[in-house]
Structures are given as C-alpha cells and as structure tokens.
Amino acid sequence: MVCPGRRVCDIGTDHAYLPAYLVLNGISPSALACDIGKGPLENARKSVEAYGIADKVELRLSDGLDEIREDEAQEFVFCGMGGTLMAELIGRCEWLKNPDKHIVVQPMSHIDDIRRYFIKNGFEIEKESVCVDSGHIYAAVSAHYTGEIKEYPAGYIYYGELAVNTDTLSVQYVEKQLSRLQKHLKGIENNPDLREEYAELQSVISDITEVLSDVNS
C-alpha cells in the first residue's frame, strides 16, 4: 500500500524491517524509522547497518510523530499497535491533514477506532486488505485526507472497505468482527441501563449481516 517513489516514515519501527524492505526493493528512496523506545531503535540500527542502508534510513527517537517535521516524509505507516493508539497519535498531528500525505495503518486491535477517526476527521479510506500470519488475520487500511466528512452505514467502522473484497480472508475478518459484537450484544441484553447501546448495536449488527449476505450471495 505504500506509494512508490516517496519518503516513508515508519512509526513504531522496532527492528526497522519494514523501512529496510521498502528501501532495499526500490519502493521508497529513503525512510525515517521511528520508535518511542531506545531499545527498539538500537535493534533498528543493527538492521540497517547489516543491510548496508544506514545512509538511506534515518533513525529517530519519537513518541508518534512528535519529533517529525511535516516536510520530512509523504508516506506514513503505523503497524503493530492498537487502533485506539493509532487514532490518538494521528489525531495530535494536524499537519497530516494534507492531501499529499498518505497513511497506512495495520491495527492489532480496535480497527473500528481508527476507521472512526478517519471518517470523522475528513480522511478517505481508499482501500483495505487482509493477510494471515501464524493463524491470525490482520487488516491494513490505506487513507488520505480530503477534508470531506461523509455519512457511512451503521456498521462501516467494523467492515470498512473490506466489504467490497470477495476473498475468503476478508470475509473471515468481517465475520470475526460480527461474532465479537454479537457476544457483546448478548452480554448487555438484560441491562436496563444499556438500552440505548443495545439498540445501536442491533442496528450495527443488522448492517454487517446484510453486507456479509451480499458478499456471500
């Protein structure tokens, strides 16, 4: 999903495997490998030196994008963290609200939080895809800023653009989201204090069920 020919900034880089891959394969001319911890940055340093790309991958100690300037990159990748944290980190960086900036996220959990942030703050989700690793299904989301706030169906934050994918993994990912919501609905059905949440959740589940029915038909 990273657009070729543009400098990439990898947030939470750890061993810097992603920037190394992008640079070594000619996708990105150079990269910023950022992490909040000194330990992971030391791992990153070892990686870029081992691959002989220390001149093309700059290491930066940074909490999210706090130590990154607007003119330093065009591609921004957030992987290996929860969607809630991603939304927080992106949300406090106003200069990402620029049509020339492109964001790719791969949340480990709470993908609905990052989708919710995108659609409420004028970002357009262009496409999504899934992959499987060690038996777990992960989704990646590609987005950029347009400034336009659109209305979406009730369940969109749980299926996003995966609804237009017909591959088995995408369907399985959405089904997993649906199963989680159905369990939560069951857990609150007899709580009189959560009637409003219950009604909203019913609407969401109905929408997701209909979307899955259309994909499977």
Order of alpha helices (4+ residues) and beta strands (2+ residues): beta-alpha-beta-alpha-beta-beta-alpha-beta-alpha-beta-beta-alpha-alpha-alpha
